[in-house]
């Protein structure tokens, strides 16, 4: 046999079968939830996974204000940001951030688990995070995902 009888198929933007998934974040641990959502965004749950292409799913996360942290992280963990000015380093805890922007905690966690660079920035646009149960994406007919069945 002098020729391969099969070809490796790579997904691209045109051939990617993107679907909409709905994830309920109530009583989920932040890091474990973020790693599973990042896997869904990359498309690693599909047989057509392609590392260099956006072939993952669009994910809608509801109840972001009901996530939890293990241990004392809710009060002791620090998020650091920099304003760009001298002496402009700002610190905040998850407790303070939950009171102001509850969706920002999951946004930060998921962003950290995606690849850095143009692909990661594109994948960041495929996740929508909402604080309540109303998400406004009913027209996309998202499928509810049970995170306990995702490894």
C-alpha positions as CSV (number, residue, x, y, z in Angstrom):
1,X,0.0,0.0,0.0
2,X,1.8,3.1,-1.2
3,X,-0.9,5.7,-0.3
4,X,-2.8,6.5,2.9
5,X,-6.4,5.2,2.9
6,X,-7.5,8.0,5.2
7,X,-7.0,11.7,5.6
8,X,-6.9,13.7,8.8
9,X,-9.8,16.1,8.8
10,X,-9.2,19.6,10.4
11,X,-12.0,21.8,11.4
12,X,-12.1,25.4,10.3
13,X,-14.5,28.3,10.6
14,X,-16.6,27.0,7.7
15,X,-16.8,23.4,8.8
16,X,-17.0,23.9,12.6
17,X,-20.4,22.7,13.9
18,X,-20.9,25.2,16.6
19,X,-23.7,24.7,19.1
20,X,-25.1,26.7,22.0
21,X,-24.8,25.2,25.5
22,X,-26.4,26.4,28.7
23,X,-24.5,26.0,32.0
24,X,-26.0,26.6,35.4
25,X,-23.3,27.9,37.8
26,X,-25.4,27.5,41.0
27,X,-23.3,25.9,43.8
28,X,-20.4,25.2,41.4
29,X,-16.8,25.8,42.5
30,X,-15.3,28.6,40.4
31,X,-12.1,26.9,39.2
32,X,-13.7,23.6,38.4
33,X,-16.5,25.3,36.5
34,X,-14.0,27.5,34.6
35,X,-11.9,24.5,33.5
36,X,-15.0,22.6,32.2
37,X,-16.3,25.7,30.4
38,X,-12.8,26.4,28.8
39,X,-12.8,22.8,27.5
40,X,-16.3,23.4,25.9
41,X,-15.1,26.6,24.4
42,X,-12.0,25.0,22.9
43,X,-14.1,22.1,21.5
44,X,-12.2,19.4,23.3
45,X,-15.5,17.5,23.9
46,X,-15.9,17.0,20.1
47,X,-14.3,14.4,17.9
48,X,-13.5,17.1,15.4
49,X,-11.2,19.0,17.9
50,X,-8.6,21.1,16.1
51,X,-6.0,22.9,18.4
52,X,-5.5,25.9,16.1
53,X,-9.1,26.7,15.2
54,X,-12.2,28.0,16.9
55,X,-14.3,24.8,16.6
56,X,-15.8,24.8,20.1
57,X,-19.3,25.7,21.3
58,X,-20.9,28.9,22.4
59,X,-21.5,28.8,26.1
60,X,-24.1,30.7,28.2
61,X,-23.6,30.7,31.9
62,X,-26.4,31.6,34.2
63,X,-26.5,32.2,38.0
64,X,-22.9,33.5,38.1
65,X,-23.6,35.2,41.5
66,X,-24.2,31.8,43.1
67,X,-20.7,30.3,42.5
68,X,-18.6,29.3,45.5
69,X,-15.0,29.1,46.5
70,X,-13.4,26.4,48.6
71,X,-11.6,27.1,51.8
72,X,-11.1,30.8,52.7
73,X,-10.5,32.0,49.2
74,X,-13.8,34.1,49.2
75,X,-12.2,36.5,51.7
76,X,-8.4,35.9,51.4
77,X,-7.9,35.6,47.6
78,X,-6.7,38.8,45.9
79,X,-7.3,40.0,42.3
80,X,-4.6,42.4,41.2
81,X,-5.0,44.9,38.4
82,X,-3.0,47.9,37.3
83,X,-4.5,51.2,36.1
84,X,-1.5,52.3,34.0
85,X,-0.6,55.2,36.3
86,X,2.2,55.3,38.9
87,X,1.0,53.8,42.1
88,X,-2.0,52.5,40.3
89,X,-2.0,48.9,41.5
90,X,-5.4,48.0,42.8
91,X,-6.4,45.0,44.8
92,X,-9.8,43.4,45.4
93,X,-11.2,40.3,47.0
94,X,-13.8,38.0,45.5
95,X,-16.2,39.2,48.3
96,X,-15.9,42.8,47.1
97,X,-16.0,41.8,43.4
98,X,-19.1,39.7,44.0
99,X,-20.9,42.7,45.4
100,X,-20.0,44.9,42.4
101,X,-19.7,42.7,39.3
102,X,-20.5,39.0,40.0
103,X,-19.9,38.0,36.4
104,X,-16.3,39.3,36.5
105,X,-15.1,36.4,38.7
106,X,-16.0,33.8,36.1
107,X,-14.8,35.9,33.2
108,X,-11.4,36.2,34.9
109,X,-11.2,32.5,35.7
110,X,-12.2,31.3,32.2
111,X,-9.9,33.8,30.5
112,X,-7.0,32.4,32.5
113,X,-7.7,28.9,31.2
114,X,-7.8,29.7,27.5
115,X,-4.8,30.0,25.3
116,X,-3.1,33.3,25.2
117,X,-3.0,35.1,21.8
118,X,-5.4,35.7,19.0
119,X,-7.2,32.3,19.4
120,X,-7.8,32.8,23.1
121,X,-9.2,36.3,22.5
122,X,-11.5,34.9,19.8
123,X,-12.7,32.1,22.2
124,X,-13.4,34.7,24.9
125,X,-16.2,36.1,22.7
126,X,-18.0,32.7,22.7
127,X,-18.9,32.8,26.4
128,X,-21.8,34.9,27.8
129,X,-22.1,35.2,31.6
130,X,-25.3,36.3,33.4
131,X,-25.9,37.0,37.0
132,X,-29.5,35.8,37.1
133,X,-31.5,33.1,35.3
134,X,-32.6,35.3,32.4
135,X,-30.1,35.2,29.6
136,X,-31.9,36.6,26.5
137,X,-30.5,33.9,24.2
138,X,-33.6,31.8,23.8
139,X,-33.6,32.2,20.0
140,X,-30.4,30.1,19.9
141,X,-32.1,27.2,21.6
142,X,-29.2,26.3,23.9
143,X,-28.9,22.8,25.2
144,X,-28.6,22.4,29.0
145,X,-25.3,20.8,30.0
146,X,-24.8,18.7,33.1
147,X,-21.3,19.5,34.3
148,X,-21.1,16.4,36.5
149,X,-20.9,14.3,33.3
150,X,-18.0,16.3,31.8
151,X,-14.6,15.0,32.8
